[in-house]
Amino acid sequence: MDLFVEEEILTPVKRTGTFRGGRVLSGYRPSGRLHLGHYFGTLTNWIRLQHEFECFFFVADWHALTTIYEDTSQLQNDIQDMVLDWLAAGLDPEKCKIYRQSDLPEVAELALYLSMLTPLPWLERNPTYKDQMRELKGKEIATHGFLGYPVLQAADILLVQGQFVPVGEDQLSHLELAREIVRRFNNFYGQYFTEPQPLLSPAKKIIGTDGRKMSKSYNNAIYLTDSPTEVKEKTKIMITDPARIRVSDPGHPEVCSVYWLHQIVSEEILSDIKEKCMKGQRGCVACKSILAETVNSSLEDFRDKRKELEEETDLLEELLARGAKQVKPVAHLTIEDVRKRINIRE
């Protein structure tokens, strides 16, 4: 079945068999080293998509400022760490465009125009805004930038005329807001932007060591750059079935964070993991040990590649500069069209 687009309904695109191709846009805020959640939730999907679509992957350094504006001392190091992880994982700058958001001032200009027509209640009802206000109570994030980040996000997509955006199920509401902004723009200024469609990530939510979604801010992450010993130590403290006291007690894999990760990394032995847990034939300590071995095995090539890349000190700046140069003509054309449509330029 070919890729399809339903213009009026937010329908995740299913990708099987052949495809028509198209333009994909996605980005990440630079927050330092990436973890298993990033890798299995996003990166493996990007790596696959780069062979099938025209892909634009950007470093969202302006987005990073929404939460780290008080201390930006590590921003450049975080950018370097993140892009190194991208390349070591398998992103190929010959097959996709990798660039830095702040290298394209057109992004900020388009975000400004879109902010003029985006109703405030649309931003205030954003579930992520509400969640982050609760989760990050120690930070002052009730700012113009944080509230308006979905507008900047829409500008990222629309500037390059992105047709598809890889997202998880929890991010569909973000993309729907971008689509609403598109509809409002087109209503005022004529049909121009295409509503971006979601490419739903095949990976489930990645659970961290404490049973919550894996996140750097929760301090529950297993990083791609963790040593084999660090991976083993982190799996040892992972939360398992609280009702299972003895090894022989029947387990409930669906409530176990260890099993959640096994579902992602242990496909070949997953049925054995589940069966022996439910029958009380394997203890949680042994199950954690198997998980650590599997995770370390899956990261061997990544670790070797990253070590090689770290020695090429000028590589990243050259790569990002080249990516910005590749994207610039697309961005310039879009912003010129938008200026004319809103009568900023004749």
SULNORJO-V731590 format. One record per residue. N is the residue number from 1. PSI is psi in radians with two decimals (NA if undefined). Layout:
# SULNORJO-V731590
N|PSI ; N|PSI
This chain:
# SULNORJO-V731590
1|2.35 ; 2|2.83 ; 3|2.56 ; 4|2.75 ; 5|2.21 ; 6|1.95 ; 7|-0.55 ; 8|-0.25 ; 9|2.38 ; 10|1.62 ; 11|2.03 ; 12|2.31 ; 13|2.21 ; 14|2.31 ; 15|1.87 ; 16|2.55 ; 17|-2.35 ; 18|2.97 ; 19|2.80 ; 20|-0.17 ; 21|-2.77 ; 22|-3.06 ; 23|2.20 ; 24|2.42 ; 25|2.30 ; 26|2.77 ; 27|2.96 ; 28|2.43 ; 29|2.32 ; 30|1.90 ; 31|0.44 ; 32|-2.64 ; 33|2.52 ; 34|2.70 ; 35|-3.10 ; 36|-0.55 ; 37|-0.76 ; 38|-0.77 ; 39|-0.93 ; 40|-0.41 ; 41|-0.52 ; 42|-0.94 ; 43|-0.78 ; 44|-0.57 ; 45|-0.79 ; 46|-0.78 ; 47|-0.67 ; 48|-0.76 ; 49|-0.55 ; 50|-0.32 ; 51|-0.12 ; 52|-0.28 ; 53|2.93 ; 54|1.91 ; 55|2.37 ; 56|2.01 ; 57|2.14 ; 58|2.66 ; 59|1.97 ; 60|1.18 ; 61|-0.55 ; 62|-0.69 ; 63|-0.62 ; 64|-0.57 ; 65|-0.30 ; 66|-0.45 ; 67|-0.24 ; 68|0.30 ; 69|-0.42 ; 70|-0.46 ; 71|1.77 ; 72|0.28 ; 73|-0.48 ; 74|0.08 ; 75|-0.82 ; 76|-0.67 ; 77|-0.68 ; 78|-0.68 ; 79|-0.81 ; 80|-0.80 ; 81|-0.76 ; 82|-0.78 ; 83|-0.62 ; 84|-0.75 ; 85|-0.72 ; 86|-0.87 ; 87|-0.73 ; 88|-0.55 ; 89|-0.43 ; 90|0.06 ; 91|2.34 ; 92|1.96 ; 93|-0.19 ; 94|-0.28 ; 95|-0.15 ; 96|2.89 ; 97|2.11 ; 98|2.12 ; 99|2.96 ; 100|2.28 ; 101|-0.80 ; 102|-0.16 ; 103|-0.09 ; 104|1.59 ; 105|-0.33 ; 106|-0.49 ; 107|-0.84 ; 108|-0.67 ; 109|-0.79 ; 110|-0.68 ; 111|-0.66 ; 112|-0.81 ; 113|-0.76 ; 114|-0.56 ; 115|-0.47 ; 116|-0.42 ; 117|0.04 ; 118|2.04 ; 119|2.45 ; 120|-0.72 ; 121|-0.50 ; 122|-0.70 ; 123|-0.65 ; 124|-0.43 ; 125|-0.05 ; 126|2.05 ; 127|-0.57 ; 128|-0.67 ; 129|-0.79 ; 130|-0.74 ; 131|-0.78 ; 132|-0.58 ; 133|-0.59 ; 134|-0.76 ; 135|-0.63 ; 136|0.95 ; 137|-0.43 ; 138|-0.11 ; 139|2.58 ; 140|1.63 ; 141|0.18 ; 142|1.12 ; 143|2.86 ; 144|-0.75 ; 145|-0.75 ; 146|-0.75 ; 147|-0.65 ; 148|0.15 ; 149|-0.51 ; 150|-0.47 ; 151|-0.76 ; 152|-0.67 ; 153|-0.74 ; 154|-0.70 ; 155|-0.68 ; 156|-0.79 ; 157|-0.85 ; 158|-0.50 ; 159|-0.65 ; 160|0.20 ; 161|0.78 ; 162|2.28 ; 163|-0.57 ; 164|2.48 ; 165|2.03 ; 166|2.17 ; 167|2.79 ; 168|2.94 ; 169|-0.56 ; 170|-0.11 ; 171|0.05 ; 172|-0.61 ; 173|-0.56 ; 174|-0.80 ; 175|-0.60 ; 176|-0.62 ; 177|-0.72 ; 178|-0.69 ; 179|-0.66 ; 180|-0.68 ; 181|-0.70 ; 182|-0.83 ; 183|-0.69 ; 184|-0.76 ; 185|-0.88 ; 186|-0.58 ; 187|-0.67 ; 188|-0.68 ; 189|0.16 ; 190|2.70 ; 191|2.02 ; 192|-1.01 ; 193|2.54 ; 194|2.40 ; 195|2.10 ; 196|2.49 ; 197|2.56 ; 198|2.41 ; 199|1.82 ; 200|2.21 ; 201|2.38 ; 202|-0.30 ; 203|2.50 ; 204|3.00 ; 205|2.34 ; 206|2.12 ; 207|2.40 ; 208|-3.04 ; 209|-0.35 ; 210|0.14 ; 211|-0.18 ; 212|3.01 ; 213|2.35 ; 214|2.21 ; 215|2.46 ; 216|-0.68 ; 217|-0.39 ; 218|-0.09 ; 219|0.72 ; 220|0.41 ; 221|2.58 ; 222|2.00 ; 223|2.66 ; 224|-0.48 ; 225|0.05 ; 226|2.49 ; 227|2.83 ; 228|-0.65 ; 229|-0.74 ; 230|-0.68 ; 231|-0.77 ; 232|-0.76 ; 233|-0.65 ; 234|-0.63 ; 235|-0.49 ; 236|-0.54 ; 237|0.10 ; 238|2.55 ; 239|2.27 ; 240|-2.86 ; 241|1.96 ; 242|-0.33 ; 243|-0.13 ; 244|1.90 ; 245|-0.81 ; 246|2.77 ; 247|-0.64 ; 248|-0.12 ; 249|2.40 ; 250|2.32 ; 251|2.91 ; 252|1.54 ; 253|-0.54 ; 254|-0.28 ; 255|0.16 ; 256|2.15 ; 257|-0.49 ; 258|-0.77 ; 259|-0.62 ; 260|-0.75 ; 261|-0.62 ; 262|-0.64 ; 263|-0.47 ; 264|-0.72 ; 265|-0.18 ; 266|0.77 ; 267|-0.71 ; 268|-0.47 ; 269|0.21 ; 270|-0.72 ; 271|-0.65 ; 272|-0.73 ; 273|-0.84 ; 274|-0.80 ; 275|-0.82 ; 276|-0.47 ; 277|-0.87 ; 278|-0.48 ; 279|0.00 ; 280|0.56 ; 281|-0.14 ; 282|2.33 ; 283|2.90 ; 284|-0.61 ; 285|-0.78 ; 286|-0.67 ; 287|-0.67 ; 288|-0.67 ; 289|-0.73 ; 290|-0.71 ; 291|-0.79 ; 292|-0.75 ; 293|-0.72 ; 294|-0.76 ; 295|-0.81 ; 296|-0.69 ; 297|-0.71 ; 298|-0.33 ; 299|0.03 ; 300|-0.88 ; 301|-0.69 ; 302|-0.83 ; 303|-0.74 ; 304|-0.78 ; 305|-0.73 ; 306|-0.66 ; 307|-0.68 ; 308|-0.78 ; 309|-0.57 ; 310|-0.41 ; 311|-0.21 ; 312|1.45 ; 313|-0.55 ; 314|-0.02 ; 315|-0.82 ; 316|-0.79 ; 317|-0.70 ; 318|-0.73 ; 319|-0.80 ; 320|-0.65 ; 321|-0.70 ; 322|-0.71 ; 323|-0.77 ; 324|-0.68 ; 325|-0.62 ; 326|-0.63 ; 327|-0.43 ; 328|-0.79 ; 329|-0.66 ; 330|-0.79 ; 331|-0.74 ; 332|-0.75 ; 333|-0.78 ; 334|-0.80 ; 335|-0.57 ; 336|-0.75 ; 337|-0.75 ; 338|-0.76 ; 339|-0.77 ; 340|-0.70 ; 341|-0.62 ; 342|0.10 ; 343|0.48 ; 344|-0.55 ; 345|2.62 ; 346|NA
